[in-house]
């Protein structure tokens, strides 16, 4: 279950047309799956009763999905690239269920 709605992601990404709705929905799912891998738990299960997801996790999914939408290529020329959008690692570090 996606913790970010399509409408909320489009507002976050400042997308005001419907042509990319399927693409953005897939990127929300991909971003959440990636975040859950990093966290070590399924967000909807961890916060299931009642389903109230903390804002920092919603924000991390927003950031990752927006990053995937803006950077659809495997490589980027002429700009500095980063592994994850700023702030995502901070959320992961504070909330993950494992440590090294």
N, C-alpha and C positions, 0 to 999 in steps of 0.2 A: 504494500500500500504506500503510495507516494505521500510524503509529508508536505509537499509543495504543490499547490494547484497550478494548472496551466495558466490561469488568469493572473495569479500572483507572480509567476515566473516571467510572464510577458511584461507585466508592469515593472518588475525589477530590471529586466533587460531593455526596457523602453521599446518594445516591439508593439506596433499598433495596427498590424495587419494579420490576416489569418492564413496566409499561404504556407507558413512554416510551422503550423500547430502540431502536426505529427512529428516533425523533427524535434521541436522543443520538448514535447512529451517524452520522446525517447531519451533525450539528453537529461531530463529530470530523473528518469529511472536509472540511467547510467551513472549520474552524479551521486544519487543516493546509494546505489550498489557499491560504488567505489568508496564512499565515506564509511559505509557499514563494514567493508573489508578492513579499512584502516582502524576502525573503532573496535572490531572484534565482537560486535553484536548487531542484531537486527533492530533498528530503531523502533518500529511499530510494536515489537514484542517487549522491548525494554521499558517502554512508556505506555503499556497497553491499557491500564485500568486507572482512570479513564485516559483515553489517548490525548495527552497534552504534551506535545513535543517542545522541549526547551528552544527558545529563540535562537540560541547560538547554533544549534544543529540545523534549524531551518535556514539560517543565514549561510551556513557552510554549503548546503545543497544549492541555494541560490547562486552563490559564488562559483561553484563548480559547473553548474548547468550553464550559466552565462559565459564562463570561460570556454566550455565546449561549443557553444553557439558561435562565439566570436572567432574561435581558432579551430576551424574544421580540417585543417591540413596537418599532416604529420610533421612538417617542418615549416618554419617561418623565416623569411629572409628580410634582413634590414631592420630588425627590431630585437631587443633583448627579450629572451624568453625565460620563463620560470617554471619550475616543476609543478607547483600548485598555486592558485591565487592566494594573495596575502591574507593571512588570518585563518586559513583552513587548518594548518598544522597546529596553531594555538588551540583550536577547539578539540582537535584529535588528542593532543597531549593531555588536556584536562579531563577528557571523558572516556578514553579507551579503557578496555577491561584487561589489559596486559601491560607488561613492562619488560624492558631488556636488562 
